[in-house]
Amino acid sequence: MKDLSFLFQYIVNPKAVGAILPSSRFLGDKMIEGIDFKQAKYIVEYGPGTGVFTEKLLKKRDPKTIVLLVENNKDFYLLLKDKFIEEENLFIVYGSAENIEQYLREYGIPYADYVISGLPFASLPKQVSYKILLNTTQILNKDGQFITFQYTKFKKVFIERFFINVDIKREFRNVPPAYVFSCTMQEKNVEEYDGVQNSYC
């Protein structure tokens, strides 16, 4: 049923959904493998869809860690509300990730340690992608991390306008195969990245 629901939403609005099938568990594992769940107090997820990544986040998080989901597809939003009705410290918003600063204020969340994204930046309007990424840099903790997946590396240069470091890993065990982008605003190595930061601004 989950796959059929996802396929239906793709047929109705392919640019917003971005894929015919939900993400695989292998992609889900790769998306969260860099998260320090012992230290994370606030985690945000954009476009959770049917909750493949959300399930893994909730399973591994500290019970006190607050998770905020932002979903702009009404059917997926309702599915998530029903699926995770028993979860504590989980907030689900029906809206756009463009307004993430507003949602954090509404729920008293001061910042995000991690932002996980399933949004298809390759098919979103450029101005929408720009606003989402810009506002993401505003809510992330100083050593926070933005983690997204894309089916091509087409948007790599665009994403690098907002983040100093963008590490990419490939996950072939997904339909279609995907690239995982792990992005931070801090330099990993001063010598290695000397002179590079300004080119991303």
C-alpha positions as semicolon CSV with decimal commas, in nm:
position;residue;x (nm);y (nm);z (nm)
1;M;0,000;0,000;0,000
2;K;0,284;0,238;0,083
3;D;0,444;0,191;-0,260
4;L;0,111;0,235;-0,438
5;S;0,042;0,555;-0,248
6;F;0,385;0,686;-0,341
7;L;0,334;0,594;-0,708
8;F;-0,003;0,768;-0,715
9;Q;0,146;1,087;-0,569
10;Y;0,427;1,074;-0,825
11;I;0,174;1,047;-1,110
12;V;-0,028;1,338;-0,970
13;N;0,270;1,566;-0,898
14;P;0,601;1,424;-1,028
15;K;0,802;1,744;-0,975
16;A;0,717;1,758;-0,605
17;V;0,753;1,386;-0,529
18;G;1,058;1,328;-0,749
19;A;1,058;0,946;-0,759
20;I;0,830;0,657;-0,851
21;L;0,912;0,450;-0,539
22;P;0,995;0,535;-0,177
23;S;1,362;0,542;-0,078
24;S;1,520;0,206;0,004
25;R;1,633;0,107;0,354
26;F;1,990;0,114;0,224
27;L;1,957;0,478;0,125
28;G;1,793;0,544;0,459
29;D;2,089;0,392;0,643
30;K;2,334;0,603;0,443
31;M;2,132;0,920;0,508
32;I;2,155;0,885;0,885
33;E;2,495;0,716;0,928
34;G;2,671;1,047;1,004
35;I;2,428;1,161;1,274
36;D;2,553;1,173;1,632
37;F;2,231;1,064;1,801
38;K;2,379;1,097;2,150
39;Q;2,444;1,468;2,098
40;A;2,157;1,569;1,869
41;K;1,882;1,761;2,049
42;Y;1,684;1,884;1,747
43;I;1,644;1,710;1,411
44;V;1,440;1,845;1,119
45;E;1,328;1,647;0,816
46;Y;1,205;1,803;0,491
47;G;0,974;1,602;0,268
48;P;0,952;1,280;0,472
49;G;0,698;1,129;0,230
50;T;0,594;0,791;0,367
51;G;0,845;0,809;0,653
52;V;1,130;0,581;0,543
53;F;1,398;0,807;0,694
54;T;1,169;0,914;0,978
55;E;1,135;0,557;1,106
56;K;1,512;0,524;1,129
57;L;1,551;0,863;1,297
58;L;1,290;0,781;1,559
59;K;1,437;0,438;1,626
60;K;1,789;0,569;1,687
61;R;1,724;0,907;1,852
62;D;1,737;0,975;2,223
63;P;1,374;0,983;2,348
64;K;1,425;1,346;2,453
65;T;1,544;1,453;2,108
66;I;1,282;1,661;1,928
67;V;1,209;1,575;1,565
68;L;1,018;1,813;1,337
69;L;0,881;1,690;1,003
70;V;0,779;1,929;0,725
71;E;0,562;1,776;0,452
72;N;0,380;1,975;0,181
73;N;0,185;1,683;0,034
74;K;-0,149;1,658;0,215
75;D;-0,186;1,282;0,167
76;F;0,165;1,209;0,295
77;Y;0,107;1,450;0,585
78;L;-0,207;1,264;0,692
79;L;-0,030;0,930;0,651
80;L;0,254;1,047;0,876
81;K;0,015;1,183;1,140
82;D;-0,157;0,845;1,159
83;K;0,160;0,637;1,136
84;F;0,345;0,815;1,415
85;I;0,051;0,909;1,637
86;E;0,206;0,738;1,940
87;E;0,545;0,912;1,912
88;E;0,646;1,170;2,170
89;N;0,863;1,474;2,094
90;L;0,763;1,452;1,729
91;F;0,595;1,741;1,548
92;I;0,452;1,712;1,198
93;V;0,385;2,026;0,995
94;Y;0,181;2,053;0,678
95;G;0,366;2,322;0,489
96;S;0,672;2,421;0,289
97;A;1,034;2,396;0,402
98;E;1,069;2,754;0,277
99;N;0,903;2,858;0,605
100;I;1,122;2,650;0,837
101;E;1,221;2,945;1,055
102;Q;0,854;3,012;1,129
103;Y;0,788;2,649;1,221
104;L;1,085;2,638;1,460
105;R;0,955;2,950;1,636
106;E;0,606;2,802;1,665
107;Y;0,736;2,488;1,837
108;G;0,998;2,662;2,050
109;I;1,288;2,494;1,874
110;P;1,599;2,718;1,895
111;Y;1,801;2,554;1,616
112;A;1,855;2,230;1,426
113;D;2,152;2,001;1,481
114;Y;2,066;1,809;1,166
115;V;1,836;1,875;0,872
116;I;1,752;1,567;0,665
117;S;1,596;1,631;0,325
118;G;1,414;1,419;0,071
119;L;1,326;1,718;-0,147
120;P;1,396;1,688;-0,522
121;F;1,600;2,006;-0,572
122;A;1,661;1,916;-0,937
123;S;1,292;1,959;-1,015
124;L;1,194;2,233;-0,769
125;P;1,181;2,594;-0,895
126;K;1,520;2,757;-0,844
127;Q;1,382;3,037;-0,626
128;V;1,215;2,780;-0,399
129;S;1,537;2,578;-0,367
130;Y;1,730;2,898;-0,297
131;K;1,497;3,003;-0,016
132;I;1,494;2,656;0,140
133;L;1,873;2,625;0,143
134;L;1,927;2,981;0,261
135;N;1,682;2,939;0,549
136;T;1,839;2,604;0,633
137;T;2,173;2,777;0,689
138;Q;1,993;3,016;0,924
139;I;1,850;2,745;1,149
140;L;2,145;2,506;1,162
141;N;2,363;2,500;1,471
142;K;2,716;2,630;1,403
143;D;2,845;2,274;1,366
144;G;2,517;2,140;1,228
145;Q;2,475;1,929;0,918
146;F;2,239;1,931;0,621
147;I;2,195;1,588;0,461
148;T;2,007;1,542;0,136
149;F;1,992;1,292;-0,147
150;Q;1,963;1,355;-0,518
151;Y;1,954;1,128;-0,822
152;T;2,221;1,326;-1,005
153;K;2,505;1,561;-0,907
154;F;2,345;1,834;-1,118
155;K;2,273;2,056;-0,815
156;K;2,613;2,014;-0,647
157;V;2,745;2,356;-0,754
158;F;2,418;2,519;-0,648
159;I;2,429;2,356;-0,303
160;E;2,792;2,462;-0,263
161;R;2,676;2,824;-0,272
162;F;2,535;2,768;0,077
163;F;2,776;2,520;0,236
164;I;3,155;2,520;0,256
165;N;3,186;2,143;0,271
166;V;2,979;1,908;0,056
167;D;3,075;1,540;0,081
168;I;2,906;1,300;-0,162
169;K;2,848;0,925;-0,135
170;R;2,671;0,696;-0,383
171;E;2,407;0,442;-0,293
172;F;2,337;0,197;-0,573
173;R;2,084;-0,009;-0,375
174;N;1,801;0,230;-0,449
175;V;1,561;0,282;-0,742
176;P;1,705;0,483;-0,901
177;P;2,058;0,490;-0,748
178;A;2,113;0,805;-0,545
179;Y;2,383;1,044;-0,425
180;V;2,389;1,145;-0,058
181;F;2,512;1,501;0,003
182;S;2,642;1,574;0,356
183;C;2,683;1,950;0,393
184;T;2,834;2,169;0,664
185;M;2,916;2,537;0,700
186;Q;3,246;2,481;0,879
187;E;3,581;2,401;0,726
188;K;3,713;2,051;0,789
189;N;4,075;2,141;0,741
190;V;4,203;2,498;0,727
191;E;4,491;2,414;0,496
192;E;4,288;2,194;0,263
193;Y;4,009;2,448;0,221
194;D;4,215;2,767;0,236
195;G;4,093;3,005;-0,030
196;V;3,795;2,788;-0,121
197;Q;3,538;2,935;0,115
198;N;3,500;3,264;-0,068
199;S;3,425;3,089;-0,395
200;Y;3,117;2,932;-0,235
201;C;2,971;3,255;-0,103
